[in-house]
Amino acid sequence: MPRPIQATIHTAALRHNLARLRAAAPGARLWAIVKANAYGHGIERAYEGLRGADGFALLDLAEAERVRALGWRGPILLLEGAFEPRDLETCSRLNLWHAVHCEAQIDWLAMHKTHAPHRVFLKLNSGMNRLGFAPGRFRAAHARLSALPQVDEIALMTHFADADDAKDITAQWAVFEHACDGLPGERSVCNSAATLRHGHEAAVRADWVRPGIAVYGGSPDHPRHGAAHWGLQPAMSLNAGLIAVQQLAAGDTVGYGSTFSAPQPMRIGVVACGYADGYPRHAGTGTPVLVDGVRTRTLGRVSMDMLAVDLEPVPQAQVGSQVTLWGRSSQGAVLPIDEVAQAAGTIGYELMCALALRVPVQVL
């Protein structure tokens, strides 16, 4: 039989999360962010659950090709724009909208030969200091783009650094408002956290929202709020089976490095999941798991193909019992991916994106 591990993509959860985000930002159109292969869920696997979005936003031309191949004829936005001049040929062929965040990209557009002008999203660096024109250069960039016959509509965008933080968005929002004052064009500013926290404010939600992690059921401001607080459902579950049960005596150790020592006699299980499956090696003793729907913990160091769990809270567990590493168990219990990530010192985004190719995936 196949090794007992499987990931599940929950189509109904994707639809639910899209509906929740629309409700949070009434009247705004919604980009479904599918960069990083739909946050590890797989573009093709997630598409049916996400096709209710108004557009798809991503980074890679190959991913844009895949979305078009699925039959999508609506907007697709390249969030980082073109990386070299010839990328604009693909943008023309696939009818892609694209960000413009630097002078070089404007230069490429000026040299580009196209029959149909491009729709662009001019990006402002409002304080994130990654991509975008500085406020003092923003209007000049807008004027350059407006003068090009290769450019049709110009939308205006920025990205919040602290929408999920107590610092909030006030300072960046003020910079964006000032830089864009009087300029025509649609606006897009809200990521997941801003959509959920500020989508009720008409000015902030603007014309387009760009939720990423929330689409997949992760909380954008964990640990302040869990996904359930925002009404989100996990779109990915990772489940495996117990392949062995061991009885430990007091003082017995578990795994490489003997990092866990049994304080008393105890029963443990060995799970068919390890870091080669995408489970974080740095998840130490105490990381939450579910066994037959019952919450318990990992023990010792995660190996390439296995990890150990405490079976004391689950005396009925045996070889073949289901272990939920994150997401939904067959018993209906839910283990939020954000809690697993927090215990491992990372974020849910990384766990989603790290799911290994060797893990079989089903779509429900």
N, C-alpha and C positions, 0 to 999 in steps of 0.2 A: 504494500500500500504506500501511497505518497507520505512523505514526512508530514506529521500533523501540525501544520501551521497555515494560516490563511488570513489575508486581509479582505475586508468587505467595503465596498463603496455603496453608500446608501443614497440612492437617487431621490427618494422622498425627502430626506433630510436636506439635500441641496435645494430642492424646490421650496421647502419650508423656510430655510434661511434667507433665500432671495425675497420671499414674501415678507419676512420679518424686517429686512432692510428697507424694502419699499415702504412699509408702514412707518418706519422711523424717519424717512425723508420724503414725505408726500409731495408729489408733483415733480420730483427730480427724476431724470433718467439714470439708469444704473449700468455701469460697466461691471462685468464679471471678470475679475483678475485671474487669468489662467497662466501666468508666468510660472517658471519652474515646473513645467508639465502639470499645470493645475495644482500647484502646491503638493506635488507627489501623488495626487489622486489619479493622474492620467487624463489628458485632454479628451481622448475618445471615450473613456469610461465616465467622465463627469459631464460630457456634453448634453446628454438627454436631461439631466437635472438642471442645467444652466441655460438652456436655450430660451428660457423666458426672460433673460436679461435683454437690455437694449443694445448692448455691444459687448465685445470681448477685448480686453486689454492684456498685452503681453510684451515680451522683449524681443523675441527671436523671429526672424523671417521664416525659419523652418516651422515654428509653431503656428505662425499665421497661415502658412500653406496647409497645415493639418486642419485648422479650423475651417478654411474655405473648402477643403476636400470633404468635410462632413456635411456640406450643403449650406453653410451659413452665408447669407448674402448681405447681412447688415454690417454696421460699422465694426471695424477692427482698429485698435489704436496701438501703435508702437510706443511704449512708455518712455523709452530712451532714444527714440528716433533712429535716424540712419547712422550707421557706423562708418560708412564710406560712400563716395558719390554713386557707385553703381547700385547701391541699395535702393535708390530712388526709382530705378527701373522696375524693381520688384514691387515697390509701392504703387507705381502706376498700373502694373499688370494686375495686381490683386486688389486695387482700390483700397489701399490702406491709409488711414489717417496716422499722422506721426508727430511726436513731440519735436520741438526745436528749442534747444537749450544752450546753444553756443554759436558764435559767429561763423565757424567753419560750416555748420549745417546750412546756414543762410547762403554762404558762398556756393555750396554744392547745388542748392535749389536754383540759384541764379544761372548756373551753367547747364542745368538739366533741360533736356528737350522732351516735352510731353504734349500730347494732344488735349489731355484733361487736366486742369489745374488741381493742385493738391489741397486737401484740408489739413491744417496744421494746428497744433496746440503749443502756443508759445509759453515757455516755462519761466517763472520768476523764482529766483533764489530769495525766499523771504526769511531765511535764517537757518535752514537745514544745512546749508553749505556743502551740498553734494552737487546737484545739477541745477542749472538755471542762470538767467541773466541777473546781475546785480540790479537793485532798484534804479540806480542811476543810469543804467544802460538799457533798461527795459523798453522805454518808449522809442528809443532810436532803433532797437531791433524790430519793434512793431512797425515802424515807418518803413524800414528796409523791406520787410516782408510784404507790406501793403503795396509797395511799388512794383513787385514782381508779377509778371503775367503768369508765372508758374504756380502762383498761390491763389487759392480761392478764399474760403473762409478762414479766419484766424480766431481760435478759441484761446482763452487765457487760463493758466493753471499754476498751482504751486503745491507743495507737499508739507504737511505739518510734522514737526519733530516731536511735539509734546501733547498731541491730542489725547493720549492715554495716560497723562501725567498730571499731577497737581498744578504744574506750571500753566497748563491749559494752552489755548491757542491765541490768546488775546494779542500778544505782541506780533506774531506772524500775520494774524488776520489784519491788523492795522497797516502793516507794511504792504500787504497785497491790495487792500482797498485803496491806499494812497497811490500806489504804482499804476493801478488799473483805472483810476478815476477818469471818466469821460471816454475811455476806449471802448469801441464796439466789440461784440463777440460774446459767445457763450463762455461760461466760467465753470471750472471744476477744481475743487479744493479738498473734499472730504474723503479720507481713508476710512477704514472700518470704525476706529474709535470715534472719529469726528462725526461719522454718519449716525452712530448710535447715541452719542452724547449731545450733538448739536444739530441733528437733521431736522428738528422741529423749528429751527430758526431759518426763515426763508432766505435771508441773505447768505448765510453760511452754506446751506445745502446747495445753493446755486442751481445750475442747469444739469450737471452730471455729478454723481457720487461714484467713488472708486473703491468699494470695499474688497478686501482681500481675505484675510484670515477668517473674518466673520462668515463669509460665504461657506466655509468648510466646517463651521461649528466651533472654532476656537475663539476664546475671549480675547479681545484686543487690549484689555487692561487688567489681565490677571497679574497678581493675586487680589487686586482691589475688588474685582467682580469676577465671578465665574461665568461660564457660558450660559448656565441656566438663568442667571440674573437677566441676561439680555434676551432670553427666549430662543436660544440657538440650540441646534441638535447636532451631534457628531456625524460628520459625513464619512468618516473612515473608522473602521474597527480593525484591530489586530488581535486575533485569537490563535492560541496554540493548545497543544495537548500535554498532559502529564505523561512522561514516558518512563518514569521510575519513581519509587517511593523509598525513602531511607529512614531508618530509626536511629537517632543519634543518642549517645550517652552524654552526660554532662562533661564538658571539656572538649568534645569532638569539634573539629573545624570543618568549614565548608569552602570549597573552591580554591582557585589559585591564590597564593599569598596568605591563605588561612586568615582572611580578614574578619571572618565571623566565627566565634566560638560559642557553642551551645551553653547557656547558663544552667541548664537542667536537661533531663531527658526530653527529647522532642521529636516530632515527626515532620519530615520535610519532603517536598516533591521536586522533581527535576523536570523542567519545561523545555520543549523543543523550540527554543527561540534564543538567539544570541546577537552579538553585535554584527555578525555577517548578515543578519536579517534586517538590520536597521535599528535594533534596540540599543540604546546608548550604553556603552561600556562603563561610562562614569556614573551610572545609576547605582548608588551604593545600597547597603542594607537599609531596609525601611521604605524603599520605593513602593508605592501602592500597586497592587494587582487584585484581580478578582479570580477566585477559584470556584467554579460552579455558582457564580454570581455572588459569592461571599467575599467581602473585602479582607485582604490580608497583605503580606509584604514580601519583598524579595530578601534574600539572605546571601551575603558574600559577594564575590566579584562575578560580573557577567562574563561568560566565556564566548568564544566565537559562535558556538552552536547551541549553547544551553545556558540556563540560569536556574537558580534554586529559589523555592518559595516556602514560606512557613505554612504548614498544614494544621497547626494547632487550632485555629478558628474554624477549620473545615474537617472535622473528624471523618466525615463520610467520603472524602476525596480519595480517589484511587487512580491507577493507571488508566488513561483515557479521559479523565475529567478535563473539562474545558478551562483554560486559563485565559483571561482577558487582559491583554497588556495595555490596551486603551480602547475606548469606545464602548460598544454594546456587547453584553453577554447574551447567550441564547435564553437566559432566564429573565431578560429584560432589564437587568441592572446596568448602570452606566458608570464608567470610569473616565472622567474628563482627561483628555490628553494633556491639558495644561497642568494638572496636578502631577502627572508622571514627569513632565518636563521640568517642573519646578524642583522636584526631588533630585533630578539629574543635573541641576544647575544650568538649564538651558530653557528654551521656549518651545511651545508646541509647533511652531512653524518648522523648526529643524527636524523634529521627529517625523512630521508628515513628509517632508522632502527627502528624508533619509531612508524611506522604505526601500528595501533592497529588491533588485530584479528577480532574485531567486524565490521570493515569496509569491505564491499563487494569489491571484486577486479575482474575486467574484463581484459582480455588480447586481445589486438588488433594486 
